[in-house]
Amino acid sequence: MPTVAQSEPPRESWQVLGTSTIILIGFALLILGGGALLTLPVSHHGSGFTTMETAYFTAVSAVTVTGHTVVDTSTYWSTFGQAVIFVLMLVGGLGFMVVSTFTLLLIGQRSTLQERILTRALMRDTVGVDQMQGLRQVGRAVIVMVFLLYAAGAAVIFWQINGIDGLGTIRTLWQSVFLSVSSFNNAGLNIVPEVPGGSSVARFVSNPVLLMTMSVLIMLGGLGWVLIADVFRKRRFARFSLETKMVLVVSILLWVLGAGVLYLAEFANSETMGSFSWADKIVNAVFQSVSVRTAGFSVVDLGQAKGVTKSTFTGLMFIGGSAGSAAGGIKISTFAVLMAAVISSLRGRPRAEAFGREIPQSQLHRALTVAALGLALTVISATVVTTLEPEIPFLDIMFDTVSAISTTGASTGIIPDTGLASKVVLMVLMYVGRLGPMALAIALATEDDTEGYRFAQEGVRIG
């Protein structure tokens, strides 16, 4: 008698609870909880509850380490409110890397083959590794390294700001830690008291030690721990990975470009850097170039800057920082791959090449997709905000819109004057700009570059 074997059909994985969805929901819950705490009377100076518009805009800005604000962080929020913002900012920056690391570890232990394939792509973009082994060590290494940098930055900042405005040691230490974490996380938030006619950072225009310390923290946070570890281990440029070489070279070029444009355009502008000494102009141009591209701290009133300055930094913010770092934007590696393809094409090469290496076509296609979607989102969002706020100059709207998408936080000062609908648009952009690239990485992930079939080729006219 023949034996009949029955088997259950393979289960389909429930993608609603996939890797990216868990992280997206986790950050959404963090925003909801943080915003709820910020509405409480204990979170701000004065009586009554903070409006949900102000509280949740601040929470989104802190969690996405953007830095856009609708109220002065140093004077409006109480110590409790500032502590809430600090925790949101800390989790949003460091936590994005570390939490995703351990989330990947837990999910990877009980995932299907398809989920493992998608998880590998997410790992490349968030923690910089391709294998599940060693994720615990990676998580510990990130925490130790970052907290050492937090502490070193806070020590230098404390040395520079100790005694300002007659503040006590404890209060100054709190401000130093807050500013150090905000700098490395590229958050752009700070609680140093403001001065009349300028931001709180503007009071340090003649303090090169403080500004350069913040610049170094911003650079390191914007480059990411994977690149820092690669440089630390290999020490010689020739031994660096292709990504490290491309990111370092392009980053230096962008910093020089931003500083040069700002120095030349704002040299004689009395509303920005016109009254600075020549030495302060150089230091502040470098600081502003480093900060505006990824962090958002400002020593000058960007609302009064020249049009060429605004347009240049709009482009620099759109590019953003390194993949897997605290910075946003389409990422330097994306921009570098596209530039390598352009240069290779001009040289008559059939494929994108850089530093003696060929870049896979799949990565070029992925870079094109990320850049095109980012540009489309920027144009559509700026158009919507312009429609909602017709009285605000378009260049200012474009600047702040790109700043929100790239989670930079630099602003021309228009946000407090915008309506609720515009603020909601900006909140969505900050959330999408922070977590969207990660979800997009999973959507574009494939197991390998093998193709089941190819269509017949037919050329089209270009140019």
N, C-alpha and C positions, 0 to 999 in steps of 0.2 A: 504494500500500500504506500503510495507516494506521500512524502511529508511536505506539508504546505507551511512555508515560513512566512510569517507576517511581520512587517516592520512599520514603525510609525514614520510618517513623513517628516523630513527635517524641519526643526523649528526655525521660524524666522525670528531673528533678533529684534527686540523692541527698540527701535532707533530713537524713540522719544526720550529714553533714558540713556542715550549715548554719551560718550565722553564729553563732547563739546556742550551738550545740553546741560549736563550736570554743572559745569563751570559757569555757563551763562546764567542758569537759575541761581547758583550760589551767589554770584555777584549781584544779581537783582535783589535777592533777599537781604544782602548786606546793605544795599542802597535803601531799601524799605525800612530796615531797622535803624540805620543811621539817621535817615531823614526824620523818623518818628521821634528819636531822642532829641534832635535839634529843634523840634517844635516846642519842647517843654520850656516853661519859664526859667528853669534852672540853667538852661543852656545859653542864655543871653543876659546882658545887662538891661535892667528895666523890668517892667511888669507885663503880665499877659503872655500869651503864646506867640511864637514866631509863625508867620504865615507859611503854609505848606509850599508855596511858590519859592520862597527864600530858602527854607530848610532843605527841600529836596533838590533844588538846584545846587546848593552847596554840597550835599551828600553825593550827588552824581559826579560833581567836579572832583571831590576828594577821592572817591573810590577809583575813578578812571585816571587819577593823577593828572588832571588837566590844569586846574588852577584858576579857571574862570570864577569870578565872584560877583555877587550883586550887592554885598555889604562889605565893609571893612572888617577883615578877619581879626585884626588886633584889638579893635575897640567895640565891635558889636557883640562878639561872642564872649561868654564868661570862660573861666578856667575849665569848667566842666565841658562846655561846648567846644572849646579848643582841643580838649583831650579826645572828644568824640571824633573830631575832624582828623586829629593825629592818627588815631587807630584806623580810621577809614583809609587814610592816605598810606599808612604803613602796609596794611593788607592789600590795598590796590596795587602797590608797587612791588614790594618783596613777595607778598603773598601770591601774586599772580604767577610768579615763577615757582615758588615752593609748593603752594597748594596744588597747582597743576601737576607738579612732579609726583606728589604722593597720590593724587587722584589717578594718574596714569598707572602707578604701581598697583593700586588696588584693583582697578578695572582690568589691567593687563593680566592679572592672575586668573581671571575667570571670564575671558572674552572669547568670542568666536574668531575664526581666521580672518573674516572680513573686518571685524573690529580691530584686530591686531594690526592689519594693514593700515587702517585709518589712524590708529593710535601712533604708529611709527611716524607718520607725517606730522601729527600734532607734537610729538616729542622733538622733532627736528626744529620746529618753530618756537617752542616754549622753553625747553631745557637743553636743547642742543646735542642730544644723543640719539642714536638709532636703535639701541638695544635696551631691553628691559633690565638687564643686569646692571647693578651698580647705582640704581636710582636713589637708594637710601643714602649712599655715600655722596651722590651728587647733591641731594637736598641738604645734607649736613654741611657740605663744603660751601654752598651758596649762603646759608645762614651765617656761618662763621665769618666768611670773607666780608659779607655786606655789613654785619654788625661791627666788625673791626673798622671798616671805612666810616660808618656812622659815628663811632666813638672818636676816631682821629679828626674827622671834620668838626664835630662838636667841640673838641678841645681847642682847636685853632679859632673857631668862631667865638667861643667863650673868652679867649684871650683878647680878641679884638673888640668885643662889645661890652665887656665887663665894666659896669659903672655908668652906662648911658642912662640918662633921664633919672638918675638916682635910684635905679632898681636894685633890689637886694640880690644876693648871690643865688638863691634858689630860683627866683624869677628869671634871672639872666641865664642860668643853666637850662631851664625849661625852654627858653627861646632859642638857645644854641642847639639843643637836641632837635627841636622842631625844625629849625632852618637847615640843619645838616641832613636830616632824613628827607625833607622836602627837596633839597638840592640833588641828592643822589637818586631819589625816585623821580626826578624831573617833574615834580608836582607844581612848582611855582607858587605854593602857598607859604605865608610866613606871618608871624605874630609880633614882629618888631614894630613898635609904635610908629605911626606915620608922622611925617613933618609937613607943615603947611606948604601947599603948592607942589607936592610930589609924593611918590610912593615911599614906603618904608625902606626899600632898598636904595632909593635915591639919596638918602642921607650918607651913604658910604661911597659916593663917587670919588672921593679922594683917599680911599682906603684900599690900595692895591692888594694888600695881603688878604683881606677878607674876600674881595671880588675874585682873585685868582684861586683861592681855596674853594669857593663856590663853583668856579668854572671847572676845576679839576673833578669835583664830585659830580657835576652835571655831565662832563665828558665820560667818566667811568660808568655812570648809570645809563647813559645813552648808547654806549658801546656794548654793554652787556657782559656778564660774567664769563660766558663761553669764550669770547674774544680775549678778555683779560687773561684768562687761564692759558689760552694758546700762546699769547705773547710771553707770559711768565715762564712757561715750560720750555719754549723753543728759543726765545731770546734773540734769535737772528732772523732778519726779514726773509732771507732766502728759504728758511725752514717753515715759515708760516703757511697755514692752509690758504687755498685760493680765496676763500671768503674773507679771511682775516686781512690779506693783502688788499683786496678790493675795498673793503670797508674802511681800513685805515687811510688809504690814499684818497679815496673820495671824501671822507670826513675832513681831512686836512684841507683839501681844496675848497670844500664848502665853508669851512670856518674862515679861511683866508678871504674868500669871495664876500661873505657877509660882513666881515670886519672892514674890508676895503670899501665896499659900497657905503656902509654906514659912516665911515670916517670922512669920505669925500663928500657925500650928500649932506651930512649934518654938521660939517666943520664950522660953517658960519651961521647956522640956524640958531638964532637966539632963543627959540622955544625948546630946543633940545640940548645940543652940546656946544653951542656957540660961546658960552661963558666959561667953559672948562679950560684949564691949562692944556698945553700941547701933550704933556705926559698923561694927564687924566683922559684926554680924548683917545689916545692910543689904548690905554688900559680898558676904558669903558667900551670902546668899539669891539675889542676882543671879547670882553665879557658879554656884551649884548649879542654878538654873533653866535656865541656858544649857547647862551640862554634862550634866545628867542626861537631858535630852530627846534628845541626839544623841551625846554623847561618852562619858559614864560616869565621869568623875573625881568623887571624893566628898571633901568636907572634913568631913562628918559621917557617923556610923554610921547608914546607912539602915535597918539591921535594928532599930534602936531608935527609929525615927521613928514618928510618930503614924499611925494608919490612914488619915486623910484625906490625909496627905502621900503615902503609898504609892499610894493609889488615884488621886490626881490625877496623879502622875508616871507611873503606868502608862498612863493615857490619853494624856499628852503624848508618851511614848516611842512609843506605837502610831502616832501621827501622824508623828513623825520630822522629817526635814529636807526640803530642796528636791530636785526631780528632777535627776538628773545631777550630784549633789554626792557628798561622801564619806559623808553620813549615810544611814541606812536608814529604816524605817517605810513606811507607805503613801504618804508624801510630803505636804507641805503643800499642793501644788497640788490633789491629790486631795481633801483635806479642805476646801479653799477652794471648790472647785467644788460639793461637796455642800452646804456652807453657803449658797452663792449660790442654789442650787436651792431650799433650804428657805425662805430669805428671800423669794425671788421668788414662791414659792407662797403664802406668808402675805400678800403684797401683791396677790395675785390675778393675777399675771403668768403667761402660759401657758408661758413658757420661762425658763431660768436666765439671769439678767443680772447684770453687775457692772461698775461704773465706766463706764456708758454703752455697754457692749458686750454682745452676746448670745453665750452660750457654746453651741457646737454640741451637738446632742443626742447625737451619737456619743461626745463626750468625757464627757458626763454619764453615759452608760451604762457607759463604760469606768471612770470613777471609782467607780460603784456596784459594778462587778464586782471591782475591786481591793480596795475596803473590805470587801465581803462575804466574799471569799476570805480576806483577812487576818484578819478576825474569826473565821471558821470555823476556820482553822488555829490561832489562839490558843486558842480554847475547847477544841478537841480535844487539843492538846498539853498544856495545863495540866491537863486531866482525866487524861491518861496519866501525867504526872509525879506528880500527886496520888495516883494509884493505886499508883505505885511507891514513893512517899515519904509514907505516911499520917501520919507523926509531925510533918511540917513544916507550919506554918500555910498555909492555902490562899492568903491574900493575898500571902505571901512568894513562894510558887511562881508565882502569876500575875505578880508583879512581875518576877521573874527570867526567866520564860518570854517575856514581852513584850520584855524587854531583849535576849534572844537573837534573837528574830524581827526586831526593829528594829535589830539590830547596834549596840546602845547600850553595853552592858557594865556599866551600873550594877547593883549587886547588894545584896541584904540580907544576904549572907554565907553563904548556905545551900549554895552549889555544892560546896565541899570536903567537905561532909557527905553528899552524894548518892552513890548507887551508880553502877556502870558503866552500867547501862541508862539511867538518867536523864541521865548525861553524854552518851551517844550521841544521845539525843533532842535535847539542847541543841545538840550539834555539827551535827546535821542542820538544825535550825532556823536556826542562824547561817549556814550555807551557803545554804539556801533564801532566807533573809531578805536576803542580800546579792545573789544572782544571780537569784532567782526573779522579781522584778519586771521584769527585763530580758527574760527568756524569756516572761513573760506579755504584755509589750508586743508581742512578735512574734506571739504567738498571737492577739491581738486586733486586729492590724493589718489594714486593708482599703485598697483602692486609693482609694476615694472613698466618699461618703455616698449615692450613687445606689442605689435599690432596684429590683430587677427586678419585684417585685410587692408588694402590701400586702394583708393580710387585712381583712375587714370588722370595724369597731369594735364592741365591746360592753363596757359599763361594769361595774365591780364595786364593791361597797360598801367604803368606806374609813373606819376609825374606828368 
